[in-house]
């Protein structure tokens, strides 16, 4: 028992439990007053914000240490990206599967990664740009926030596959929590629409343990303690009388679902499925008009519409008698009639007869079926692929819209050109300079003068003292540098290059025919 650790799920000191466990020779007790978190299977188990922040600070320090060690190596940007994704951030990926860190922590990680790629170089390339795939002009760096969501697929996919009865323990727990208020509700509805989730949904922390065993004697009769045992390590878990509201794995799974794109404009649902949707997602206010009120978030479409079986459409409910919240429903109906609120295309199409819809929009699916079916909404989140084949890589690709600050290369390059660039046999430093130049991030005086005019006194070229030193002038167009490039071009191509030829060679990799770039470029740069 000397390796056994006991901790309180509520975080309370629980002196009675502490005394009781000491009688069984369990002396290692952990609660919210402990300075650091517990570690189990590499995961931190914390019961206070202080413990979480302490673990986060330690993890950030380790990441910075790894960056200092590997940052001094002479590698290309592509090599640094491989080290960052697979080595430096490997411990972070391990814990992000089950630990929810605040956004400030993830921002610190992004800042550390940016500094790693921009040692002794200025101005920096935006982090979101570095996260773009290599064939889109980036380096394929994994964004911590998106990667954390992608790692939740191991819990999310079983829940999507069988919402009411998933096959594994953790998704079953999620399904039960999601239906804690209304046991008959479809968990898919709560996954797809945040407004359908119970307001008092409580997240209980998830602690990964290898097995659960029964307790003997009086300890089992108390029904407040579970022992999770393994060969080398065991944990005594003291369960509180009520759940604490904590960020947990369920929060991460819901966040992973919310991060996916939500373009439901071309989705067609049958009438029964439309009736259960949240009204807040099916109605939006026009600009300069009062928005949809948060107090209305619990309303569903069936509160306002009903099925007209003769025409097979949805029609507004006639509020001829007092109904709960009839004033609110009348207000919404009046705003719809006044066109200060508009219907979502899903609800708008449900109000049109099927034969009319098929004639006006023949490219849309046919509305059929009477049972509730939310699968079209799930399919719309992943156009061109299925949930069963969804991987962490394809999830990150689907969530690329989250990289709002990404700036692609200008002028744009097609994947074939970028594939050629990364295949050039260049010295690492030369390839790094070229990559920064493709993103217009070389330290030319015109750019530096615009960023920090108090430090750089003039945008003029320090060599010719005549022209403004743009990036093209800095690399190619300065008279002294242009003479060097002309000599190189004459030696290898036998012609005098036009000014546009040098620019096309640098920006678009366009060279005269019958020349092999792999043999040419290292010599020319030398």
KEKOL-102012 format. One record per residue (C-alpha): residue number from 1; chain; x, y, z. Coordinates in Angstrom, 3 decimals. Each point is the difference from the previous one (the first is absolute). Layout:
BEGIN
{pt NUM; A; {X; Y; Z}}
...
END
This chain:
BEGIN
{pt 1; A; {0.000; 0.000; 0.000}}
{pt 2; A; {3.005; 2.317; 0.179}}
{pt 3; A; {-0.454; 0.847; -3.709}}
{pt 4; A; {-3.678; 0.811; 0.370}}
{pt 5; A; {-1.102; 3.598; -0.408}}
{pt 6; A; {-3.387; 1.279; 1.159}}
{pt 7; A; {-1.620; 3.158; -1.268}}
{pt 8; A; {-3.312; 1.765; 0.376}}
{pt 9; A; {-2.045; 0.551; -3.133}}
{pt 10; A; {-1.730; 2.936; 1.648}}
{pt 11; A; {3.350; 1.508; 0.975}}
{pt 12; A; {-1.089; 0.262; 3.644}}
{pt 13; A; {2.343; -1.047; 2.778}}
{pt 14; A; {-2.380; -2.708; 1.354}}
{pt 15; A; {1.783; -0.570; 3.343}}
{pt 16; A; {-2.222; -2.995; 0.823}}
{pt 17; A; {1.066; -1.728; -3.174}}
{pt 18; A; {3.619; 0.909; 0.637}}
{pt 19; A; {-0.132; -1.611; 3.435}}
{pt 20; A; {-1.873; -3.023; -1.319}}
{pt 21; A; {2.522; -0.631; -2.787}}
{pt 22; A; {2.954; 0.327; 2.360}}
{pt 23; A; {-1.401; -2.982; 1.854}}
{pt 24; A; {0.522; -1.945; -3.224}}
{pt 25; A; {3.561; 1.377; -0.304}}
{pt 26; A; {-0.958; 2.444; -2.794}}
{pt 27; A; {1.941; 3.109; 0.988}}
{pt 28; A; {0.403; 1.831; -3.318}}
{pt 29; A; {-3.041; 2.312; -0.086}}
{pt 30; A; {-0.665; 2.604; -2.662}}
{pt 31; A; {-2.620; 2.782; -0.108}}
{pt 32; A; {-0.366; 3.588; -1.171}}
{pt 33; A; {2.449; 1.241; 2.641}}
{pt 34; A; {2.845; -2.042; -1.489}}
{pt 35; A; {2.497; 2.177; -1.885}}
{pt 36; A; {0.263; -2.185; -3.113}}
{pt 37; A; {-2.189; -2.379; -1.954}}
{pt 38; A; {0.134; -3.764; 0.052}}
{pt 39; A; {1.418; -1.842; -2.994}}
{pt 40; A; {-1.484; -3.215; -1.322}}
{pt 41; A; {0.941; -1.604; -3.318}}
{pt 42; A; {1.595; 3.326; -0.888}}
{pt 43; A; {-3.249; 1.927; 0.559}}
{pt 44; A; {-0.328; 2.673; 2.697}}
{pt 45; A; {-2.862; -0.383; 2.484}}
{pt 46; A; {-0.691; 3.382; 1.574}}
{pt 47; A; {-2.751; 1.251; 2.284}}
{pt 48; A; {0.759; 3.725; 0.001}}
{pt 49; A; {0.892; 2.766; -2.416}}
{pt 50; A; {3.318; 0.428; 1.810}}
{pt 51; A; {0.978; -3.601; -0.711}}
{pt 52; A; {-1.043; 0.312; -3.639}}
{pt 53; A; {1.982; 3.215; -0.447}}
{pt 54; A; {3.005; -1.529; 1.742}}
{pt 55; A; {-0.049; -2.964; -2.363}}
{pt 56; A; {-0.479; 2.313; -2.982}}
{pt 57; A; {2.976; 2.144; 1.036}}
{pt 58; A; {2.184; -3.098; 0.336}}
{pt 59; A; {-1.100; -1.267; -3.402}}
{pt 60; A; {0.701; 3.360; -1.648}}
{pt 61; A; {3.449; 0.031; 1.579}}
{pt 62; A; {0.734; -3.440; -1.475}}
{pt 63; A; {-1.147; 1.136; -3.441}}
{pt 64; A; {2.240; 3.083; 0.185}}
{pt 65; A; {2.947; -2.173; 1.059}}
{pt 66; A; {-0.533; -2.323; -2.969}}
{pt 67; A; {-0.196; 3.019; -2.294}}
{pt 68; A; {3.301; 1.338; 1.344}}
{pt 69; A; {1.684; -3.362; -0.559}}
{pt 70; A; {-1.229; -0.539; -3.556}}
{pt 71; A; {-0.073; 3.639; -1.087}}
{pt 72; A; {3.790; 0.112; -0.269}}
{pt 73; A; {0.040; -2.792; -2.593}}
{pt 74; A; {0.561; 1.015; -3.622}}
{pt 75; A; {-3.195; -1.301; -1.580}}
{pt 76; A; {-2.445; 1.107; -2.630}}
{pt 77; A; {-3.438; 1.292; 0.922}}
{pt 78; A; {-1.371; -3.380; -1.025}}
{pt 79; A; {2.369; -1.797; 2.365}}
{pt 80; A; {-0.885; 2.324; 2.861}}
{pt 81; A; {-3.699; -0.630; -0.685}}
{pt 82; A; {0.531; -3.755; 0.278}}
{pt 83; A; {1.861; 0.388; 3.297}}
{pt 84; A; {-2.663; 2.346; 1.376}}
{pt 85; A; {-2.964; -2.231; -0.843}}
{pt 86; A; {1.473; -3.370; 0.894}}
{pt 87; A; {2.480; 0.735; 2.790}}
{pt 88; A; {-0.274; 3.387; 1.698}}
{pt 89; A; {-3.794; -0.069; 0.369}}
{pt 90; A; {-0.384; -3.770; 0.467}}
{pt 91; A; {-0.714; 0.237; 3.753}}
{pt 92; A; {-2.540; 2.743; -0.653}}
{pt 93; A; {-1.859; -2.189; -2.518}}
{pt 94; A; {-0.078; -2.792; 2.584}}
{pt 95; A; {-1.740; 2.043; 2.695}}
{pt 96; A; {-2.258; 1.987; -2.343}}
{pt 97; A; {-2.024; -3.161; -0.577}}
{pt 98; A; {-1.593; 0.314; 3.440}}
{pt 99; A; {1.085; 3.332; 1.522}}
{pt 100; A; {-1.696; 3.316; -0.734}}
{pt 101; A; {2.354; 2.978; 0.221}}
{pt 102; A; {-1.174; 3.631; -0.211}}
{pt 103; A; {0.436; 1.862; -3.274}}
{pt 104; A; {2.771; 2.110; 1.568}}
{pt 105; A; {2.101; -3.157; 0.426}}
{pt 106; A; {-0.449; -0.979; -3.643}}
{pt 107; A; {0.923; 3.551; -1.025}}
{pt 108; A; {3.232; -0.347; 1.996}}
{pt 109; A; {0.782; -3.203; -1.897}}
{pt 110; A; {-0.606; 1.751; -3.325}}
{pt 111; A; {2.304; 2.837; 1.076}}
{pt 112; A; {2.785; -2.440; 0.898}}
{pt 113; A; {-0.349; -1.779; -3.344}}
{pt 114; A; {0.146; 3.324; -1.869}}
{pt 115; A; {3.185; 1.020; 1.799}}
{pt 116; A; {1.536; -3.374; -0.838}}
{pt 117; A; {-0.471; 0.603; -3.734}}
{pt 118; A; {1.089; 3.632; 0.046}}
{pt 119; A; {3.269; -0.027; 1.913}}
{pt 120; A; {2.219; 2.757; -1.440}}
{pt 121; A; {-2.553; 0.796; -2.699}}
{pt 122; A; {-2.442; 2.862; -0.407}}
{pt 123; A; {-2.802; 0.668; -0.826}}
{pt 124; A; {-1.688; -3.240; 1.065}}
{pt 125; A; {-2.336; -2.120; -2.096}}
{pt 126; A; {-3.435; -0.255; 1.622}}
{pt 127; A; {-0.574; -3.145; 2.052}}
{pt 128; A; {-3.194; -0.828; -1.909}}
{pt 129; A; {1.987; 0.173; -3.242}}
{pt 130; A; {2.531; -2.486; 1.375}}
{pt 131; A; {-2.915; -2.330; 0.821}}
{pt 132; A; {-1.094; -0.204; -3.635}}
{pt 133; A; {0.937; -3.251; -1.786}}
{pt 134; A; {3.296; 0.081; -1.881}}
{pt 135; A; {-1.779; -0.184; -3.356}}
{pt 136; A; {-2.013; 3.085; 0.961}}
{pt 137; A; {3.044; 2.090; 0.891}}
{pt 138; A; {0.403; -0.875; 3.693}}
{pt 139; A; {2.079; -2.450; 2.014}}
{pt 140; A; {-2.735; -2.263; 1.348}}
{pt 141; A; {0.501; 1.074; 3.631}}
{pt 142; A; {-2.728; -1.448; 2.224}}
{pt 143; A; {-2.099; 2.702; 1.640}}
{pt 144; A; {-0.457; -1.027; 3.678}}
{pt 145; A; {-3.685; 0.937; 0.092}}
{pt 146; A; {-0.942; -1.836; -3.193}}
{pt 147; A; {2.203; -2.982; 0.879}}
{pt 148; A; {-1.671; -0.314; 3.407}}
{pt 149; A; {-3.371; -0.180; -1.735}}
{pt 150; A; {1.335; -2.535; -2.517}}
{pt 151; A; {1.204; -2.233; 2.841}}
{pt 152; A; {-3.591; -0.264; 1.265}}
{pt 153; A; {-0.991; -2.128; -2.999}}
{pt 154; A; {0.706; -3.144; 2.013}}
{pt 155; A; {-2.988; 0.963; 2.191}}
{pt 156; A; {-2.084; 1.884; -2.554}}
{pt 157; A; {-0.158; -2.569; -2.804}}
{pt 158; A; {-1.561; -2.793; 2.132}}
{pt 159; A; {-2.539; 2.527; 1.257}}
{pt 160; A; {-0.850; 1.039; -3.563}}
{pt 161; A; {-0.196; -3.604; -1.195}}
{pt 162; A; {-2.459; -1.107; 2.692}}
{pt 163; A; {-1.242; 3.001; 2.020}}
{pt 164; A; {-2.377; -1.828; 2.331}}
{pt 165; A; {2.229; -2.955; 0.824}}
{pt 166; A; {3.672; 0.479; -0.920}}
{pt 167; A; {2.202; -3.054; 0.252}}
{pt 168; A; {2.672; 1.332; 2.367}}
{pt 169; A; {-0.263; 1.186; 3.595}}
{pt 170; A; {0.918; 3.675; -0.349}}
{pt 171; A; {-2.368; 0.773; -2.931}}
{pt 172; A; {-2.785; -1.775; 1.926}}
{pt 173; A; {0.667; 2.349; 2.898}}
{pt 174; A; {-0.154; 2.973; -2.372}}
{pt 175; A; {-3.302; -1.174; -1.443}}
{pt 176; A; {-1.476; -0.290; 3.486}}
{pt 177; A; {1.219; 3.456; 1.037}}
{pt 178; A; {-1.360; 1.616; -3.145}}
{pt 179; A; {-3.417; -1.519; 0.667}}
{pt 180; A; {0.009; 0.794; 3.713}}
{pt 181; A; {-2.901; 2.467; -0.312}}
{pt 182; A; {-2.068; -1.709; -2.713}}
{pt 183; A; {0.872; -3.722; -0.245}}
{pt 184; A; {-1.914; -0.397; -3.282}}
{pt 185; A; {1.878; 2.714; -1.905}}
{pt 186; A; {2.311; -1.032; -2.824}}
{pt 187; A; {3.612; 0.713; 1.094}}
{pt 188; A; {0.794; 1.016; -3.584}}
{pt 189; A; {-2.269; 3.006; 0.416}}
{pt 190; A; {2.007; 1.146; 3.019}}
{pt 191; A; {3.280; -0.580; -1.806}}
{pt 192; A; {-1.074; 1.981; -3.057}}
{pt 193; A; {-1.700; 2.964; 1.690}}
{pt 194; A; {1.439; 1.609; 3.160}}
{pt 195; A; {-3.344; 1.633; 0.802}}
{pt 196; A; {-1.532; -3.448; 0.508}}
{pt 197; A; {2.444; -0.910; 2.742}}
{pt 198; A; {-1.313; 0.170; 3.579}}
{pt 199; A; {0.966; 3.198; 1.748}}
{pt 200; A; {0.787; -1.887; 3.188}}
{pt 201; A; {2.103; -2.618; -1.755}}
{pt 202; A; {2.758; -0.841; 2.448}}
{pt 203; A; {3.318; -1.312; -1.144}}
{pt 204; A; {1.557; -2.445; 2.414}}
{pt 205; A; {3.721; -0.487; -0.312}}
{pt 206; A; {1.164; -3.141; -1.767}}
{pt 207; A; {2.768; -1.967; 1.680}}
{pt 208; A; {1.638; -2.713; -2.035}}
{pt 209; A; {0.380; -3.207; 2.021}}
{pt 210; A; {0.772; -3.546; -1.181}}
{pt 211; A; {-2.677; -1.894; 1.909}}
{pt 212; A; {-2.575; 0.294; 2.775}}
{pt 213; A; {-0.102; -2.504; 2.856}}
{pt 214; A; {-2.417; -0.456; 2.887}}
{pt 215; A; {0.698; 1.083; 3.544}}
{pt 216; A; {-0.424; -2.253; 3.000}}
{pt 217; A; {-1.731; 0.710; 3.279}}
{pt 218; A; {-1.049; 3.385; 1.271}}
{pt 219; A; {1.767; 1.858; -2.813}}
{pt 220; A; {-2.326; -1.508; -2.589}}
{pt 221; A; {-3.050; 0.705; 2.161}}
{pt 222; A; {0.794; 3.697; -0.010}}
{pt 223; A; {-0.454; -0.004; -3.794}}
{pt 224; A; {2.203; 3.058; -0.331}}
{pt 225; A; {3.282; -1.494; -1.066}}
{pt 226; A; {1.318; -1.969; -2.958}}
{pt 227; A; {3.376; -1.655; -0.246}}
{pt 228; A; {1.673; 0.018; -3.380}}
{pt 229; A; {2.825; -2.512; 0.085}}
{pt 230; A; {2.837; -1.106; -2.203}}
{pt 231; A; {3.047; -2.160; 0.499}}
{pt 232; A; {2.397; 2.855; 0.664}}
{pt 233; A; {-2.283; 2.796; 1.023}}
{pt 234; A; {-3.434; 0.505; 1.494}}
{pt 235; A; {-2.165; 2.975; 0.730}}
{pt 236; A; {-2.747; 0.391; 2.578}}
{pt 237; A; {-2.682; 2.327; -1.329}}
{pt 238; A; {-2.312; 1.667; 2.516}}
{pt 239; A; {-3.232; 0.907; -1.775}}
{pt 240; A; {-1.821; 3.105; 1.259}}
{pt 241; A; {-3.748; 0.099; 0.564}}
{pt 242; A; {-0.494; 2.270; -3.015}}
{pt 243; A; {1.933; 0.767; -3.172}}
{pt 244; A; {2.179; 3.038; -0.253}}
{pt 245; A; {-0.355; 2.159; -3.066}}
{pt 246; A; {3.387; -0.430; -1.651}}
{pt 247; A; {1.395; 0.252; -3.482}}
{pt 248; A; {0.433; -3.621; -0.967}}
{pt 249; A; {0.170; -2.406; -2.868}}
{pt 250; A; {-3.668; 0.579; -0.804}}
{pt 251; A; {0.767; 3.696; -0.412}}
{pt 252; A; {2.795; -0.896; -2.423}}
{pt 253; A; {-2.245; -2.317; -2.023}}
{pt 254; A; {-2.672; 2.685; -0.318}}
{pt 255; A; {2.667; 2.516; -1.004}}
{pt 256; A; {1.289; -2.412; -2.649}}
{pt 257; A; {-3.502; -0.214; -1.449}}
{pt 258; A; {-0.490; 3.778; 0.098}}
{pt 259; A; {3.330; 0.630; -1.758}}
{pt 260; A; {-1.094; -1.793; -3.172}}
{pt 261; A; {-1.487; 2.198; -2.749}}
{pt 262; A; {-3.773; 0.461; 0.120}}
{pt 263; A; {-1.305; 0.684; -3.472}}
{pt 264; A; {-3.501; -1.460; 0.035}}
{pt 265; A; {-1.417; 2.213; -2.772}}
{pt 266; A; {-0.474; -2.889; -2.453}}
{pt 267; A; {-1.201; -2.573; 2.518}}
{pt 268; A; {-3.490; -1.425; -0.485}}
{pt 269; A; {-1.698; -1.608; 3.017}}
{pt 270; A; {-3.373; -1.668; 0.262}}
{pt 271; A; {-2.704; 1.803; 1.937}}
{pt 272; A; {0.310; -2.079; 3.172}}
{pt 273; A; {3.705; 0.790; 0.210}}
{pt 274; A; {-0.617; 3.713; -0.539}}
{pt 275; A; {-2.423; 0.173; 2.916}}
{pt 276; A; {2.609; -1.004; 2.592}}
{pt 277; A; {2.616; 2.552; -1.107}}
{pt 278; A; {0.727; 3.025; 2.216}}
{pt 279; A; {-1.875; 3.058; -1.163}}
{pt 280; A; {3.040; 2.189; 0.684}}
{pt 281; A; {1.925; -1.851; -2.743}}
{pt 282; A; {-2.888; 0.118; -2.490}}
{pt 283; A; {-0.803; 3.722; 0.322}}
{pt 284; A; {2.304; 3.002; -0.223}}
{pt 285; A; {-0.578; 3.723; 0.377}}
{pt 286; A; {0.578; 2.437; -2.808}}
{pt 287; A; {2.713; 2.642; 0.502}}
{pt 288; A; {-1.021; 3.087; 1.972}}
{pt 289; A; {-2.805; -1.948; 1.687}}
{pt 290; A; {-0.076; -1.500; 3.515}}
{pt 291; A; {1.816; -3.347; 0.114}}
{pt 292; A; {-1.435; -3.319; 1.045}}
{pt 293; A; {-0.276; 0.169; 3.775}}
{pt 294; A; {2.034; -2.404; 2.154}}
{pt 295; A; {-3.125; -0.681; 2.079}}
{pt 296; A; {-1.524; -1.666; -3.070}}
{pt 297; A; {2.811; -2.532; -0.389}}
{pt 298; A; {-2.101; -2.870; 1.390}}
{pt 299; A; {-2.675; 0.366; -2.696}}
{pt 300; A; {-0.239; -2.645; -2.709}}
{pt 301; A; {-1.510; 0.193; -3.452}}
{pt 302; A; {-3.003; -2.048; 1.182}}
{pt 303; A; {-0.908; 2.846; 2.364}}
{pt 304; A; {-0.698; 2.191; -3.040}}
{pt 305; A; {-0.751; -2.379; -2.874}}
{pt 306; A; {-2.053; -3.124; -0.595}}
{pt 307; A; {-0.312; -2.519; -2.820}}
{pt 308; A; {-2.719; 0.587; -2.576}}
{pt 309; A; {-0.471; -3.569; -1.196}}
{pt 310; A; {-2.085; 0.872; -3.068}}
{pt 311; A; {2.755; 2.103; -1.558}}
{pt 312; A; {2.889; -1.730; 1.796}}
{pt 313; A; {1.414; 3.294; 1.254}}
{pt 314; A; {0.539; 1.870; 3.252}}
{pt 315; A; {-2.441; 2.788; 0.806}}
{pt 316; A; {-0.017; 2.474; 2.910}}
{pt 317; A; {-2.098; -1.028; 2.970}}
{pt 318; A; {-3.178; 2.022; 0.388}}
{pt 319; A; {0.154; 1.448; 3.490}}
{pt 320; A; {-3.754; 0.206; 0.488}}
{pt 321; A; {0.149; -1.053; 3.627}}
{pt 322; A; {2.422; 0.895; 2.788}}
{pt 323; A; {3.120; -2.114; -0.163}}
{pt 324; A; {3.163; 0.089; 2.087}}
{pt 325; A; {2.115; 2.912; -1.236}}
{pt 326; A; {-2.656; 0.983; -2.545}}
{pt 327; A; {1.096; 3.647; 0.201}}
{pt 328; A; {3.553; -0.976; -0.950}}
{pt 329; A; {-1.171; -2.251; -2.831}}
{pt 330; A; {-2.286; 2.713; -1.372}}
{pt 331; A; {2.877; 2.464; 0.109}}
{pt 332; A; {2.210; -2.359; -2.023}}
{pt 333; A; {-2.767; -0.707; -2.529}}
{pt 334; A; {-0.637; 3.705; -0.483}}
{pt 335; A; {3.679; 0.662; -0.590}}
{pt 336; A; {0.102; -2.805; -2.578}}
{pt 337; A; {-2.992; 1.506; -1.799}}
{pt 338; A; {1.625; 3.450; 0.152}}
{pt 339; A; {3.217; -1.465; -1.448}}
{pt 340; A; {2.056; 1.260; 2.938}}
{pt 341; A; {0.752; -3.668; 0.670}}
{pt 342; A; {0.802; -2.473; -2.762}}
{pt 343; A; {-0.243; -3.771; -0.119}}
{pt 344; A; {3.009; -2.231; -0.472}}
{pt 345; A; {-0.058; -1.801; -3.381}}
{pt 346; A; {-0.746; -3.293; 1.794}}
{pt 347; A; {-3.160; 1.394; 1.567}}
{pt 348; A; {-0.905; 2.055; -3.074}}
{pt 349; A; {0.063; -3.104; -2.219}}
{pt 350; A; {-2.108; -1.891; 2.546}}
{pt 351; A; {-2.754; 2.571; -0.597}}
{pt 352; A; {-0.061; -0.725; -3.752}}
{pt 353; A; {-1.801; -3.035; -1.520}}
{pt 354; A; {2.371; -2.712; -1.185}}
{pt 355; A; {-1.100; 0.130; -3.647}}
{pt 356; A; {0.584; 3.768; -0.124}}
{pt 357; A; {3.402; -0.367; 1.623}}
{pt 358; A; {0.981; -2.765; -2.443}}
{pt 359; A; {-0.966; 2.245; -2.926}}
{pt 360; A; {1.743; 3.145; 1.286}}
{pt 361; A; {3.160; -1.663; 1.328}}
{pt 362; A; {0.418; -3.371; -1.747}}
{pt 363; A; {3.609; -0.333; 1.167}}
{pt 364; A; {-1.033; -0.331; 3.663}}
{pt 365; A; {-0.822; -3.364; 1.621}}
{pt 366; A; {-3.643; -1.035; 0.116}}
{pt 367; A; {-1.734; 0.465; 3.337}}
{pt 368; A; {-1.282; -3.367; 1.160}}
{pt 369; A; {-0.506; -2.117; 3.096}}
{pt 370; A; {-1.939; 0.632; 3.172}}
{pt 371; A; {2.435; -1.133; 2.682}}
{pt 372; A; {2.536; 2.372; 1.523}}
{pt 373; A; {3.249; -0.087; -1.959}}
{pt 374; A; {2.848; 2.424; 0.747}}
{pt 375; A; {2.604; -1.740; -2.150}}
{pt 376; A; {-0.221; 2.625; -2.810}}
{pt 377; A; {1.226; 2.606; 2.494}}
{pt 378; A; {2.957; -2.181; 0.968}}
{pt 379; A; {0.865; -0.603; -3.650}}
{pt 380; A; {-0.117; 3.740; -0.718}}
{pt 381; A; {2.736; 0.590; 2.572}}
{pt 382; A; {2.382; -2.255; -1.935}}
{pt 383; A; {-0.651; 0.529; -3.722}}
{pt 384; A; {1.711; -2.591; -2.141}}
{pt 385; A; {0.723; -2.466; 2.808}}
{pt 386; A; {-1.697; -2.120; 2.626}}
{pt 387; A; {0.221; -0.067; 3.774}}
{pt 388; A; {1.142; -3.627; -0.030}}
{pt 389; A; {3.084; 0.939; -2.049}}
{pt 390; A; {0.727; 3.236; 1.848}}
{pt 391; A; {3.585; 0.208; 1.279}}
{pt 392; A; {1.808; 2.626; 2.023}}
{pt 393; A; {1.633; 1.283; -3.197}}
{pt 394; A; {-3.285; 0.306; -1.896}}
{pt 395; A; {-1.576; 1.609; 3.073}}
{pt 396; A; {2.729; 2.663; 0.058}}
{pt 397; A; {-0.538; 0.577; -3.707}}
{pt 398; A; {-3.757; 0.429; 0.548}}
{pt 399; A; {0.721; 2.558; 2.752}}
{pt 400; A; {2.431; 2.080; -2.061}}
{pt 401; A; {-2.531; 2.858; 0.121}}
{pt 402; A; {1.102; 0.490; 3.620}}
{pt 403; A; {3.372; 1.289; -1.282}}
{pt 404; A; {-1.462; 3.442; -0.579}}
{pt 405; A; {3.363; 1.825; 0.009}}
{pt 406; A; {1.608; -2.240; -2.632}}
{pt 407; A; {1.427; 1.888; -2.960}}
{pt 408; A; {0.635; -2.143; -3.090}}
{pt 409; A; {2.923; 0.632; -2.312}}
{pt 410; A; {-0.498; 2.853; -2.456}}
{pt 411; A; {0.057; -0.422; -2.919}}
{pt 412; A; {-1.618; -3.391; 0.686}}
{pt 413; A; {1.825; -3.226; -0.787}}
{pt 414; A; {-1.632; -3.281; -0.963}}
{pt 415; A; {0.877; -3.203; 1.922}}
{pt 416; A; {2.244; -1.228; -2.827}}
{pt 417; A; {2.163; 3.117; 0.291}}
{pt 418; A; {0.248; -0.277; 3.787}}
{pt 419; A; {0.837; -3.681; -0.283}}
{pt 420; A; {2.848; 0.960; -2.319}}
{pt 421; A; {1.213; 2.656; 2.441}}
{pt 422; A; {0.245; -2.459; 2.896}}
{pt 423; A; {1.827; -2.489; -2.220}}
{pt 424; A; {2.768; 2.432; -0.996}}
{pt 425; A; {3.439; -1.165; 1.193}}
{pt 426; A; {0.830; 3.243; 1.788}}
{pt 427; A; {2.030; 0.824; 3.097}}
{pt 428; A; {-2.330; 0.370; 2.970}}
{pt 429; A; {0.732; 3.666; 0.535}}
{pt 430; A; {-0.602; 0.777; -3.678}}
{pt 431; A; {-3.329; -1.820; 0.030}}
{pt 432; A; {-1.042; 1.819; 3.181}}
{pt 433; A; {0.778; 3.404; -1.536}}
{pt 434; A; {-1.857; -0.947; -3.169}}
{pt 435; A; {-3.036; -1.176; 2.017}}
{pt 436; A; {-0.107; 3.281; 1.906}}
{pt 437; A; {0.322; 1.862; -3.285}}
{pt 438; A; {-2.992; -1.833; -1.464}}
{pt 439; A; {-2.014; 1.367; 2.930}}
{pt 440; A; {1.428; 3.529; -0.433}}
{pt 441; A; {1.615; -0.159; 3.438}}
{pt 442; A; {3.611; 0.880; -0.806}}
{pt 443; A; {1.540; 2.897; 1.933}}
{pt 444; A; {0.027; 2.561; -2.805}}
{pt 445; A; {0.119; 3.637; 1.070}}
{pt 446; A; {-3.386; 0.922; -1.490}}
{pt 447; A; {-1.714; -2.599; 2.167}}
{pt 448; A; {2.039; 0.840; 3.095}}
{pt 449; A; {-0.674; 3.718; -0.485}}
{pt 450; A; {-3.736; -0.676; -0.129}}
{pt 451; A; {0.105; -2.149; 3.150}}
{pt 452; A; {2.350; 2.102; 2.141}}
{pt 453; A; {0.616; 3.450; -1.504}}
{pt 454; A; {1.602; 1.240; 3.211}}
{pt 455; A; {2.797; -2.567; -0.360}}
{pt 456; A; {0.502; -0.135; -3.784}}
{pt 457; A; {0.569; 3.554; -1.179}}
{pt 458; A; {-0.561; -0.488; -3.741}}
{pt 459; A; {-1.446; -2.597; -2.392}}
{pt 460; A; {2.769; 0.671; -2.546}}
{pt 461; A; {2.442; -2.732; -0.967}}
{pt 462; A; {3.274; 0.339; 1.932}}
{pt 463; A; {2.014; -1.224; -3.013}}
{pt 464; A; {-1.235; 2.073; -2.918}}
{pt 465; A; {-1.517; 2.814; 2.123}}
{pt 466; A; {-2.469; 0.691; -2.817}}
{pt 467; A; {-2.970; -2.372; 0.043}}
{pt 468; A; {-2.332; -1.101; 2.755}}
{pt 469; A; {1.163; -3.374; 1.228}}
{pt 470; A; {-2.997; -2.230; -0.630}}
{pt 471; A; {0.471; -3.741; 0.235}}
{pt 472; A; {0.495; -0.297; -3.771}}
{pt 473; A; {2.562; 2.811; 0.065}}
{pt 474; A; {1.701; -1.587; 3.027}}
{pt 475; A; {0.360; -3.359; -1.772}}
{pt 476; A; {0.222; 0.708; -3.714}}
{pt 477; A; {-0.494; 3.539; -1.266}}
{pt 478; A; {2.763; 1.950; 1.752}}
{pt 479; A; {2.533; 0.860; -2.779}}
{pt 480; A; {2.948; -1.681; 1.719}}
{pt 481; A; {-1.982; -3.159; 0.766}}
{pt 482; A; {-1.634; 0.009; -3.431}}
{pt 483; A; {3.452; -0.101; -1.607}}
{pt 484; A; {0.863; -3.113; 2.000}}
{pt 485; A; {-3.247; -1.746; -1.001}}
{pt 486; A; {0.534; 0.978; -3.649}}
{pt 487; A; {3.416; -1.653; 0.025}}
{pt 488; A; {-1.413; -3.163; 1.544}}
{pt 489; A; {-2.854; -0.070; -2.522}}
{pt 490; A; {2.417; 0.432; -2.914}}
{pt 491; A; {2.208; -2.809; 1.256}}
{pt 492; A; {-2.768; -2.562; 0.374}}
{pt 493; A; {-2.620; 1.105; -2.538}}
{pt 494; A; {2.025; 1.882; -2.596}}
{pt 495; A; {-2.351; 2.989; -0.163}}
{pt 496; A; {-0.402; 3.354; 1.696}}
{pt 497; A; {-2.984; -0.288; 2.334}}
{pt 498; A; {-2.897; 2.407; -0.101}}
{pt 499; A; {-0.917; 1.528; 3.380}}
{pt 500; A; {-3.149; -2.110; 0.048}}
{pt 501; A; {1.997; -3.203; -0.597}}
{pt 502; A; {1.866; 0.322; 3.297}}
{pt 503; A; {-3.220; 0.772; 1.859}}
{pt 504; A; {-1.804; -2.985; -1.556}}
{pt 505; A; {2.896; -2.270; 0.881}}
{pt 506; A; {-0.143; 1.070; 3.649}}
{pt 507; A; {-3.772; 0.174; 0.494}}
{pt 508; A; {-1.348; -2.658; -2.370}}
{pt 509; A; {3.064; -2.226; -0.702}}
{pt 510; A; {-0.285; 0.695; -3.742}}
{pt 511; A; {3.328; -0.686; -1.732}}
{pt 512; A; {0.991; -0.389; -3.650}}
{pt 513; A; {-0.756; -3.467; -1.433}}
{pt 514; A; {2.372; -2.936; -0.195}}
{pt 515; A; {1.639; 0.955; 3.296}}
{pt 516; A; {-0.170; -2.152; 3.141}}
{pt 517; A; {-0.792; 2.099; 3.068}}
{pt 518; A; {1.526; -2.562; 2.332}}
{pt 519; A; {3.406; 0.405; -1.599}}
{pt 520; A; {-0.306; 3.724; -0.688}}
{pt 521; A; {-1.214; 1.660; 3.170}}
{pt 522; A; {2.691; -1.011; 2.502}}
{pt 523; A; {2.702; 1.202; -2.395}}
{pt 524; A; {-1.700; 3.288; -0.719}}
{pt 525; A; {-0.551; 0.721; 3.675}}
{pt 526; A; {3.568; -0.894; 0.803}}
END
